[in-house]
Amino acid sequence: MAIQQGITGFVRIPDSKDPNKVYAIGTGGRPIIDGADLMKATGTSTIADAWKVANVQLISPQQAANYAITTPDAKSAISTPTPTPTPTATPTPTTPTPTPTKTEPKQLNTSLVDIWSSRPDLQQAFPQGTQAGTSDNSKLNNWWNEHGVKEYPNTTLVAPGSPLVTAPKTIEEQQGIPRPTITTGDQALIDFNQQMVSGDTSVSPPSETTGDTTGDTTGGDPNVDMTGWSQDMIDVFTNLTDLLEAQIAAGNTVSPDIEIDETILAGFLTQAQKELDPYYGSVIQMATQDLSDTLRYRQESFDLSAQQAERQYGLGLEQIGEARAETGEAFSGRRLVEEQRLAQGTQEAREQARRDLLYQTSGLGTAAERMLGSTALGGMNFGTISGAPTITAGQAGFQRTGTTPLYQLSGGIMGELERERTVAESLRSSELEESYRAQRAADYANY
């Protein structure tokens, strides 16, 4: 970014009819038309960058004349002394009294860093305001252009450490009005307010005092520092403590720390469970239904494949018998070997399919138990399959004995949803308890 050739700076003239007009000095005081003109003059691409690069300074009408800047009210802003009248020839010569020249406010030269350093509010609002390139620095410059020029009139911003730099002065300080400070009485009032809202009701009322007690710490309670207290403050404190003691003497409970027995606490938990049961109950119901449907589908698919395998085994026996009969080997040892191989292969395939099914259903059941908990699945029917088949070579049909459940609960597992539900019920119970305590405290306060 480069400022246009011939421009040495940018200024504004607060004491003119157009105090917001910006002029480019070094070019005969050319006025900046608008934001686009300022961006062009500063070689920037945004209005914010243009204001930052321009670093507009404030000058007086007299300084504007020195820069050859002509404003609409330039003639009235720059005062000239009234010409001295030519004395006439009279017996007694008189000295003409010139018209006094208007006194311009003293021009101050300071830096934005000095202003920031003297203002705790600016330091808090823009912690990195003096570090170039930070967002706080940009915001601090914007603050100056919008507000600082009004709070610090007759002030020209210069680089920190420049010669003849002066301390920053607000408009009030330039008029001789010092900055406001917290007096001893103000600080005492602040301390008093903090003490009264701290919740400490264990102090006793101060001894009666008369007259101005400011600075007197001998007549009050030793637990309360009354340094700087006015009589009004002591009266307020005394009235409050008297009111508390009167409530205690009347048997009224002042502390909101209401005692609650186990029966009431159990009622809060029961109420919380009733409120949350519809949600968690529906979640558990849908999850168990999904698990049941999945297990039933796997069981039916397994039974169907077992029936198909049994039919295929019977067809295989028929094919072996027909083939051996055609070759005259219907009762040969070769036929027996083929039938044994068919029976063994079929049984191994069925046993593997059974193991695969039980492995899958075990995984589904374990995941469900870890999620829902053993209690939620306690009454669920997981289904069963028949025992491993016994296949005899040369005999059609499978022999099955016994059944095996698709899943058996591990037991004693608190599921993730169960833990979540317990925490939610506890939190809701605590909310009900706090609400009950607040209501009891309000009832006592209104008693």
C-alpha positions in Angstrom: 0.0 0.0 0.0 1.4 3.4 -1.0 0.0 6.9 -0.5 -0.4 8.9 -3.7 2.6 10.9 -4.7 2.6 14.4 -3.3 0.3 13.6 -0.3 2.1 14.1 3.0 -0.8 13.4 5.3 -4.5 13.6 6.0 -6.2 16.1 8.4 -9.6 17.2 9.7 -10.7 20.5 11.1 -13.1 20.1 14.0 -13.7 23.8 14.4 -15.2 24.2 11.0 -18.7 24.0 9.5 -17.8 20.6 8.1 -15.8 19.0 10.9 -15.9 15.5 9.4 -14.4 16.5 6.0 -10.9 15.0 5.4 -8.2 16.9 3.5 -5.1 15.6 1.9 -2.2 17.9 2.7 0.8 18.4 0.4 -1.5 18.8 -2.6 -2.9 22.2 -1.9 -5.3 21.0 0.8 -7.4 18.8 -1.6 -10.6 17.6 0.1 -11.3 13.9 0.1 -14.6 13.4 -1.7 -15.7 10.0 -0.2 -14.5 6.6 1.0 -13.5 5.5 -2.5 -11.4 8.7 -2.9 -9.7 8.0 0.4 -9.0 4.4 -0.6 -7.5 5.6 -3.9 -5.4 8.2 -2.1 -4.0 5.7 0.4 -3.6 2.9 -2.1 -5.8 0.5 0.0 -8.7 -1.8 -0.9 -11.0 -1.4 2.0 -12.4 1.6 4.0 -11.1 0.2 7.2 -7.5 -0.1 5.8 -7.8 3.4 4.3 -8.6 5.0 7.7 -5.8 3.0 9.3 -3.2 4.1 6.7 -4.5 7.7 6.6 -4.1 8.2 10.3 -6.1 11.4 10.1 -4.8 14.2 12.4 -6.8 17.1 13.8 -5.7 20.7 13.2 -7.1 24.1 13.9 -8.4 26.6 11.3 -5.1 28.6 11.6 -3.1 25.5 10.8 -5.4 24.7 7.9 -4.5 28.1 6.5 -0.8 27.2 6.8 -1.6 24.1 4.7 -3.4 26.2 2.1 -6.7 24.5 3.0 -9.8 26.5 2.2 -12.9 25.7 4.1 -16.4 27.4 3.7 -15.8 29.3 6.9 -12.1 29.8 6.6 -12.5 33.6 6.7 -14.4 33.6 9.9 -12.3 30.9 11.5 -9.0 32.8 11.2 -9.2 36.0 13.1 -7.2 39.1 12.2 -6.5 42.0 14.5 -8.6 45.2 14.0 -6.6 47.8 12.1 -5.2 50.5 14.3 -6.9 53.8 13.5 -4.8 56.7 12.4 -4.7 59.3 15.2 -6.0 62.7 14.3 -4.3 65.9 15.1 -5.8 67.0 18.4 -4.3 69.0 21.2 -4.2 65.8 23.4 -3.0 62.8 21.5 -4.8 59.5 22.3 -3.6 55.9 22.0 -6.0 53.8 20.0 -7.1 50.5 21.7 -6.8 47.6 19.2 -9.5 44.9 19.1 -8.3 41.8 21.0 -7.5 38.9 18.8 -9.4 35.7 19.4 -7.3 33.2 21.4 -7.2 29.7 19.9 -7.0 26.7 22.3 -3.5 25.4 22.9 -2.7 22.7 20.3 -1.6 19.5 21.9 0.7 16.9 20.4 0.3 13.4 21.7 0.3 9.8 20.5 -2.5 7.2 20.5 -0.2 5.0 22.6 -0.1 7.7 25.4 -3.9 8.0 25.3 -4.3 4.2 25.5 -1.8 4.1 28.4 -3.7 6.7 30.4 -7.1 5.0 29.9 -7.8 1.8 31.8 -11.1 1.4 29.9 -9.3 1.4 26.6 -6.7 -1.1 27.9 -9.5 -3.4 28.9 -11.5 -3.0 25.7 -8.4 -3.3 23.4 -5.7 -5.3 25.3 -3.4 -5.4 22.2 -4.4 -2.0 21.0 -0.8 -0.8 20.7 0.5 -3.8 18.8 0.4 -3.1 15.0 -1.4 -5.5 12.8 -3.7 -6.8 15.5 -7.5 -6.5 15.4 -7.4 -4.5 18.7 -5.0 -2.0 17.0 -7.5 -1.6 14.2 -10.4 -1.2 16.7 -8.4 1.4 18.7 -7.8 3.4 15.5 -11.6 3.2 14.7 -12.3 4.4 18.2 -10.1 7.4 17.7 -11.7 8.4 14.5 -15.3 8.0 15.8 -15.0 9.0 19.5 -11.4 10.0 20.4 -11.4 13.1 18.2 -14.4 14.4 20.2 -13.0 13.5 23.6 -9.5 15.0 22.9 -10.1 18.1 20.8 -7.2 20.4 19.8 -5.0 17.3 19.7 -2.7 16.2 16.9 -1.6 12.6 16.9 2.1 12.1 16.5 4.4 9.1 16.7 5.3 7.9 20.3 8.5 9.6 21.6 8.3 12.5 19.1 9.8 15.8 20.1 7.6 18.3 22.0 5.0 15.5 22.8 2.5 16.5 25.4 0.4 14.4 27.8 -3.1 13.6 26.5 -5.9 15.8 27.9 -9.6 15.2 27.5 -11.9 18.1 26.8 -12.7 18.3 30.5 -9.0 18.5 31.5 -8.4 21.1 28.8 -11.1 23.2 30.5 -9.5 22.7 33.9 -11.9 20.0 35.2 -9.9 17.1 36.8 -10.7 13.5 36.1 -13.2 12.0 38.6 -11.6 9.9 41.4 -13.1 7.6 44.0 -13.3 9.4 47.3 -12.9 7.7 50.7 -16.6 7.9 51.3 -17.4 6.4 47.8 -15.0 3.5 48.5 -16.5 2.9 51.9 -20.0 2.8 50.3 -18.7 0.2 47.8 -17.2 -1.9 50.6 -20.5 -1.6 52.6 -22.5 -2.8 49.7 -20.2 -5.7 49.0 -20.4 -6.7 52.7 -24.2 -6.6 52.8 -24.5 -8.8 49.7 -21.9 -11.3 50.8 -24.4 -13.4 52.6 -22.7 -13.2 56.0 -25.4 -12.7 58.7 -23.2 -13.6 61.6 -22.3 -10.1 62.5 -23.9 -8.1 65.3 -25.2 -4.5 65.0 -22.8 -1.7 65.8 -23.0 0.3 68.9 -25.2 3.5 68.8 -23.2 6.5 67.6 -24.2 10.1 67.2 -23.0 12.8 64.9 -20.5 12.2 62.1 -18.9 8.9 62.5 -16.8 9.0 59.3 -13.5 7.4 60.1 -14.6 6.2 63.5 -14.0 2.4 64.1 -14.2 2.3 67.9 -18.0 2.4 68.3 -19.0 -0.5 66.0 -18.8 -4.2 66.2 -15.2 -5.5 65.9 -16.3 -7.8 63.1 -17.3 -4.9 60.9 -14.9 -2.3 59.7 -16.8 1.0 59.6 -14.0 3.1 58.4 -15.4 5.9 56.3 -19.1 5.0 57.0 -21.5 7.9 57.1 -24.3 8.1 59.7 -26.9 7.1 57.0 -24.9 3.9 56.2 -24.7 3.0 59.8 -28.4 3.5 60.2 -29.2 1.2 57.3 -26.9 -1.5 58.6 -28.4 -1.2 62.1 -31.9 -1.5 60.7 -31.1 -4.6 58.7 -29.4 -6.4 61.6 -32.3 -5.4 63.9 -34.7 -6.9 61.4 -32.8 -10.2 61.3 -32.7 -10.5 65.0 -36.4 -9.7 65.3 -37.2 -12.5 62.8 -35.0 -15.0 64.7 -36.6 -14.0 68.0 -40.1 -14.5 66.6 -39.1 -18.1 65.7 -39.0 -17.5 61.9 -36.3 -19.3 59.9 -34.1 -16.8 58.1 -31.7 -19.2 56.4 -33.1 -20.8 53.2 -31.1 -24.0 54.1 -34.4 -25.9 54.6 -34.1 -29.4 56.2 -35.7 -32.1 54.1 -36.3 -35.7 55.3 -35.7 -38.9 53.4 -39.4 -39.3 52.6 -39.5 -36.0 50.7 -36.2 -36.8 48.9 -37.6 -40.2 47.8 -40.7 -38.4 46.5 -38.5 -36.1 44.3 -36.7 -39.2 42.8 -40.1 -40.9 42.2 -41.4 -37.8 40.5 -38.3 -37.6 38.3 -38.6 -41.2 37.3 -42.3 -40.7 36.4 -41.3 -37.7 34.2 -38.5 -39.5 32.4 -40.0 -43.0 32.1 -42.0 -42.3 28.9 -38.9 -41.3 27.0 -36.5 -44.0 28.2 -39.3 -46.6 28.2 -40.0 -46.0 24.5 -36.3 -46.1 23.7 -35.9 -49.5 25.4 -39.1 -50.8 23.8 -38.0 -49.9 20.3 -34.5 -51.3 20.9 -35.7 -54.6 22.3 -38.2 -55.0 19.5 -35.5 -54.4 16.9 -33.3 -57.1 18.6 -36.2 -59.5 18.8 -37.1 -59.1 15.1 -33.4 -59.5 14.0 -33.0 -62.7 16.1 -36.2 -64.2 14.8 -35.2 -63.5 11.2 -31.8 -65.2 11.7 -33.5 -68.2 13.4 -36.1 -68.6 10.5 -33.3 -68.3 7.9 -31.3 -71.0 9.7 -34.2 -73.4 9.9 -35.0 -72.9 6.3 -31.4 -73.6 5.2 -31.5 -76.8 7.4 -34.6 -78.0 5.6 -33.0 -77.4 2.3 -29.8 -79.2 3.4 -31.9 -82.2 4.5 -33.6 -82.4 1.1 -30.3 -82.1 -0.8 -28.9 -84.9 1.4 -31.8 -87.2 0.5 -31.4 -86.4 -3.2 -27.7 -87.1 -3.0 -28.4 -90.6 -1.5 -30.8 -91.4 -4.4 -28.3 -90.3 -7.0 -25.6 -92.5 -5.5 -27.9 -95.5 -5.4 -29.0 -95.1 -9.0 -25.5 -94.6 -10.2 -24.2 -97.7 -8.4 -27.2 -99.8 -9.6 -26.5 -99.0 -13.2 -23.0 -100.3 -12.9 -24.0 -103.3 -10.9 -22.5 -102.0 -7.7 -25.7 -101.4 -5.8 -24.3 -103.3 -2.8 -20.7 -102.6 -3.3 -18.2 -101.1 -0.9 -17.7 -98.2 -3.3 -21.4 -97.1 -2.7 -20.9 -97.3 1.0 -17.8 -95.0 0.8 -19.7 -92.4 -1.3 -22.6 -92.4 1.1 -20.3 -91.9 4.1 -18.5 -89.0 2.4 -21.9 -87.4 1.7 -23.1 -87.8 5.3 -19.9 -86.5 6.7 -19.7 -83.4 4.4 -23.4 -82.5 5.1 -23.0 -82.8 8.8 -19.9 -80.6 8.9 -21.6 -78.0 6.8 -24.6 -77.9 9.1 -22.5 -77.7 12.2 -20.5 -74.8 10.7 -23.8 -73.0 9.9 -25.0 -73.5 13.4 -21.8 -72.1 14.9 -22.0 -69.1 12.6 -25.5 -68.3 13.7 -24.7 -68.6 17.4 -21.7 -66.3 17.0 -23.8 -63.7 15.2 -26.6 -63.8 17.8 -24.2 -63.7 20.6 -22.7 -60.5 19.2 -26.1 -58.9 18.8 -27.1 -59.8 22.4 -23.9 -58.6 23.9 -24.1 -55.2 22.2 -27.8 -54.9 23.3 -27.0 -55.8 26.9 -24.1 -53.3 27.1 -26.4 -50.6 25.7 -29.6 -51.3 27.5 -28.4 -53.2 30.6 -29.3 -56.7 31.9 -32.4 -55.5 33.7 -34.0 -54.1 30.5 -33.5 -57.4 28.7 -34.4 -59.7 31.6 -37.8 -60.7 30.3 -37.0 -61.0 26.7 -37.3 -64.3 24.7 -34.2 -64.6 22.6 -35.4 -67.8 20.8 -33.7 -71.2 20.4 -32.4 -73.5 17.7 -32.3 -77.3 17.7 -29.2 -79.2 18.7 -26.5 -80.3 16.2 -28.0 -82.9 13.7 -26.9 -86.5 13.6 -26.6 -87.8 10.0 -26.3 -91.5 9.4 -24.7 -92.7 6.1 -27.2 -94.2 3.8 -30.2 -93.1 5.8 -32.3 -90.1 4.7 -33.3 -87.4 7.2 -31.5 -85.7 10.1 -31.7 -86.8 13.8 -31.9 -83.7 16.1 -31.8 -83.7 19.9 -32.1 -80.8 22.4 -32.2 -77.1 21.8 -29.7 -74.2 22.3 -30.7 -70.5 23.1 -29.6 -67.9 20.6 -28.3 -65.7 23.5 -27.9 -66.0 27.2 -27.7 -62.8 29.4 -24.5 -62.2 31.2 -26.4 -60.5 34.0 -25.3 -57.7 36.3 -24.5 -55.3 33.5 -25.5 -51.6 33.8 -26.0 -50.4 30.2 -25.0 -47.1 28.8 -28.6 -46.0 28.5 -29.3 -47.2 32.0 -26.5 -45.1 33.4 -27.7 -42.1 31.3 -31.2 -42.6 32.7 -29.9 -42.8 36.3 -27.9 -39.5 35.9 -30.9 -37.8 34.3 -33.2 -38.9 37.1 -30.7 -37.7 39.7 -30.4 -34.3 38.0 -34.1 -33.9 37.7 -34.6 -34.9 41.4 -32.0 -32.2 42.4 -33.9 -29.6 40.3 -37.1 -30.5 42.1 -35.3 -30.3 45.5 -33.9 -26.9 44.7 -37.3 -25.6 43.6 -38.8 -26.9 46.8 -36.1 -25.2 48.9 -36.6 -21.9 47.0 -40.4 -22.1 47.5 -40.0 -22.8 51.2 -37.5 -19.9 51.6 -40.0 -17.6 49.8 -42.8 -18.8 52.1 -40.7 -17.9 55.1 -39.7 -14.6 53.7 -43.4 -13.7 53.1 -44.4 -14.9 56.5 
